[in-house]
Amino acid sequence: MTALHFHIPYAVPTVLLATALVVKLPTFARAWRDPDVRATTLLLTFATAVLVVITPVNIRRLNELTGVPNIASPWAYSFLTAFCATGLTMIIRWREEPSERRRRRMRRIYWVYAGVVVALWGTFLLAHAPEPRIYDLDTYYASTPWMREHILLYITAHMVSSLVAASMLWRWFPEVTDRWLKSGVVLLQLGFASGLLFDAAKLTAIAARWSGTDWDALSTRMAPPFALMEAALVALGFLVPQVGPSLHKWVRDGREHRRLRPLWRAVRVLGASAAPARLGRWAPLDLRLMQRRQHIHDALRLLNPYFDPALYQQAYEAALPELGEAEAGGVAGAVAVRAALDAHRAGAPQADGAGAARTGTHVSADIESVSRALKRPRTIHTLRRRVARTESPIAHA
C-alpha cells in the first residue's frame, strides 16, 4: 500500500489528526446533536483511522492478529470511503440552506458510499490474495480477479468524490466572504487536489502493470505523500472555519487579559466591592478575563470619590503634545489612579464629588490604555511630579 520504510511521515499527520480529534471530543460530548459537530468528529475519526490502518507496522499487525492476509486493505479503503462521503456532505451542508432537497442529496451520498463499502468487502472476500503485501498491494494484485475490482472501486470512489468536491468548492469560492470559511475552502481545494494526484499516480501505475511495464514507484513512492497531505489538509479545511473564530477570540482575550494586568495589580489592594469566586489558572480564559474586568471596575468605583479632576486634566494637557490624544488619556488616567490610591490610603476624598465621579467615568471608559500606561511607572511618576510643580505656584498665588 505504501513504500515508505520510515514511519515518521505517517506518524506526524496521524498524531496531528488524533490530537484534533481528542480536542474535538469535549465539544462533541456537549453538542452531539449539532450536525456540523457530528460530521466534523466523524471526519476526523475516519481520517485518523485511515492513517492508523495504512501505517506499514499496523498492516503487518492486522495480518498477524487476524490471520487473514491483506485484511488491512478493506478496512483502510472502507474508512477512506466513509471519509469521502462525510467530506462531500459537509460541503453540501455549508453551501446550501437547510431544505428537503439538501437532505435528499446527503442521504443519497451516504447510501451510494455505503454501497461502495459493502462492495469493497464483497470483492475482497471473493478475491484470492494469499500473499501479504505491505507496500505494493495495489500494483501486485492489479490483474488478480476481484482484487482488481476491489482496488479500482476504492480509487474510483475516491476520485469521483475529490472531483465533485473540488468542483463544488470552485463554484462556491467567489461567494464566500467570511475569512475563516474562505481559508477553509482554500485548504479543502488543496487537499482534494492532492487526492486527485494520489489517484492519478495509482491509476498510472496500475495501467502500467496491465501493459507489462513496471512503474510501481508511482504507487509505492509518489502516491502516499499525496494521500497523507490530503488527509491533513481536508481535516484542517473543515476544522479552520469552526475552530478559527474561537481561537482568534481566545488569542484576543489572552492579549487583553495580559494588558489589564498592571491596572489589576495596582487596584487589587482595594479588594472588590463583592468578593468574586476564585478562578484557578486552568479556568476558561473568557471567565478569567470577565473576572479581571469586573474586579477593575469595582475597584475604580471605590476610588470614585478620590479622583482629582484637576490633576487628571493637567496630566492630560501635559502629555498631549508628546503622546497624542488616545495615549495621553491613558497616561492621565494612570496618574489619576495612582493619586486616587494615595488619597484612599490617606482617607482624603475630593471635595468636588461630581468632578471626581466624572474623572472616574473617563478612567473606567478606557481601562486598557490606563493599564498600558501603568507599565511605565517612571513616566507616570515624572509626569505626576511635573504636574505637581505647576500646581504649586497656582496654589500659593
Secondary structure, 3 states (H helix, E strand, C coil): CCCCCCCHHHHHHHHHHHHHHHHHHHHHHHCCCCHHHHHHHHHHHHHHHHHHHHCHHHHHHHHHHHCCCCCHHHHHHHHHHHHHHHHHHHHHHHHCCCCHHHHHHHHHHHHHHHHHHHHHHHHHHHCCCCCCCCCCHHHHCCCCCCHHHHHHHHHHHHHHHHHHHHHHHHHHHHHCCCHHHHHHHHHHHHHHHHHHHHHHHHHHHHHHHHCCCCCHHHHHHHHHHHHHHHHHHHHHHHHHHHHHHHHHHHHHHHHHHHHCHHHHHHHHHHCCCCCCCCCCCCCCHHHHHHHHHHHHHHHHHHHHHHCCHHHHHHHHHHHHHHHCHHHHHHHHHHHHHHHHHHHHHHCCCCCCHHHHHHHHHHHHHCHHHHHHHHCCHHHHHHHHHHHHHHHHHHHHC
